[in-house]
Amino acid sequence: MTNIHDILLKNRPIYSVIEKMANIDLPNYYIGAGCITQTVWNYQCGFNLMHGISDIDLVYYDASDLSYEAEDATIKRVKRMLEPCELDIDIKNQARVHLWYREHNGFDIAPYDSVESAISSWSTMATAIGVRLENESLRIYAPFGIDDLFNMVLRPNKSLITEEIYLVKVQKWCKKWPSLTVVPW
């Protein structure tokens, strides 16, 4: 069976960012969610590895300054260091998500205490994954394992999201990857 690292190596736009990030000084970070999951799904389906991937999610955790200005400075610095990049890079400091979550999703959340706790709250078991290079090896954080990812199963992670959020994501993803298996809410 092919492993995640071997699959990601084949997706040059994504892997290029993974490689570049290994040389950027950023507090505890991961590249995760859609770009990782969807690369694996594309590989499993025989699709172009960039099919359906709209951006690269890069999450980090820095509680030393929760201001928008500090996060914005980090976003600009990291994007500059990743140029050129074929995709938009969505960079978020997970230490400050609780400050804007209500405005975007309609309800409050408690502050995360780590980047791993943030990833552990992502919408499905298959998409709750983050990767980064450490000493030329791929470090993978997948709190629910990788079975759902490789079996193309969408199972809700009810720790944070609502049924409505889950169903919107499922509908969007099933249009692009019709062979996904959806576990009902």
N, C-alpha and C positions, 0 to 999 in steps of 0.2 A: 504494500500500500504506500502510495506517495504521501509524504508528510507536508505539513504546512510550509515549512521553509523551502522545500523543493518547488512547491507551487508558486509561492511568492517570488522566488528567483526568476521565474518565467515572465512575471508581470513587471517589465522594466520601469514604467513610470512610478509604480508603487514602491518597488524595491529600491529605486534610486533615492527616494525620500527616506526609506528605512536606513540606508547606508549613510546618507548625509547627516541624519539626526544623531548618529552615533558619535559624531564629532562636534556637536553643538552642546554647549553648556546649558542645560535646562533641567530644573528640578524634576524629580520622579515623573517620567512621562511614558506614554504608550501611543502608538499608532493603532487605531482600532476601529471596531464596529464595521460599518458597511464596506469599506474598501478591502478589508481583510476577508470578511465573510463572503462578499460577492465575488472576489477573485477565486475563492475555493469553489463556490457554486458554478462559476463560469467554467472552471476546469472540469468539474464533475459533469457538466452538460455538454462539453465540447464547444462552448462559445468562445468568441474572442475574449481574452482575459479582462479587457476593459469594458465589456458590455454592461450597461446599466450603472456604472460607477460614476457618480457626479462630483465627488470630492474626496479628500483625505481628511479623516478626523484625527486630530492630534490633541491629546489631553495630557495635562500636567497638573501638578499639585504644588502650590506655593502659597502658604498662609501668612507669609511675612508682610504682605501688603495686599489688601483686598480691594484696592481702588481700581476703578475702570482704567485709569491712566496707566497704572503699573501693568495691567494685563495687556492693554493696547500697545505699550512699548515692547513687551515681550512678543506679541503677535508680529509687529512690524520687524523686529530684529530677526526672528526665526524665519519669516517669509523671505526676507532679504538674503539670508544665508542659504535658503533652499532653492533660490533661482538658478537656472530656469526650472520651472515645474509645469508639467502639462495640465495639471488639475488645480482647482482651487483647494486651499488648505484651510480647514476649519479648526482653529486653535482655541482651546478653552481651558482656563484655569479652573479646575474642579473645586478648588477651595472657595470660589466665589459664586458657584452656580445657584446656591440658595438665595442669593440677593436678587436674582432676576427670574427665577423659575416660575413664580406665580404669574407674572406678566405674560409669559409665553405659554403656560400650560394650565392656568386657572386655579392652582392650589400651591400651598407652601410645602417646602421640604426642609428637613433638618440639614444643617451643614454636613458635608462629607468630611471624614477625618483622614482620608487618603485617596489617591487616584484609584486604588484598587476597590475601595468601597463605592466609588462612583461607577466604575465598570460593572460591578456586581449588581447595580440597579438598572442596567440597560434593558431595553424592552423585551428581548427574547433570549433564551438560553444560547441560541446559535450566534447571536450578534454580540453577546457579552464576552468580548475577546479583545485583548490588546497585545501588541508585539513590539519588541525593540531589540536592537543588536547590543550584545554585551560580550566583549572579547571575541568577536567574530562568530558568536553563537546566537541563535535567535531565542530570546527569552519570551515565553508566552504566558500571559495571564488569562486563564479561562476558568472562572470560578465554578462553572457548571460542566466542565469538561468539553470535549470536542465531538462527541458522538452526534449530537443534533446538527452540528455544522456539516460533518461529512455525510450524514444521512439526509440532509436537506429538509430538516424538520423545524418548523416554526412552533415553538412552545412558549407561551407567555411567561414572562418573569413578572409576577404580580407584586413584587416588593415595592414598586413605585408607580408604574404606569396604570392608566385606567383602561377599561375595556375598549373605549372609543379610540384611544391612541393606538392600542394594539391592532384593532381592526383596520384602521387607516393604513398602518404600515404593512400589514398582511396583504391588503388589497393591492397596494402599490407594488410590492415585491412579487406577488403571484402573476401579475401582468408581464413582468420581465423574466421570471423563472417559473413557468407553469408546472414544472415537476416538483415544486415544493409541496410538502405535506404539512397541513395546518392543523395544529391541535386547538380545538375550540377553547374559548375563554372559560 
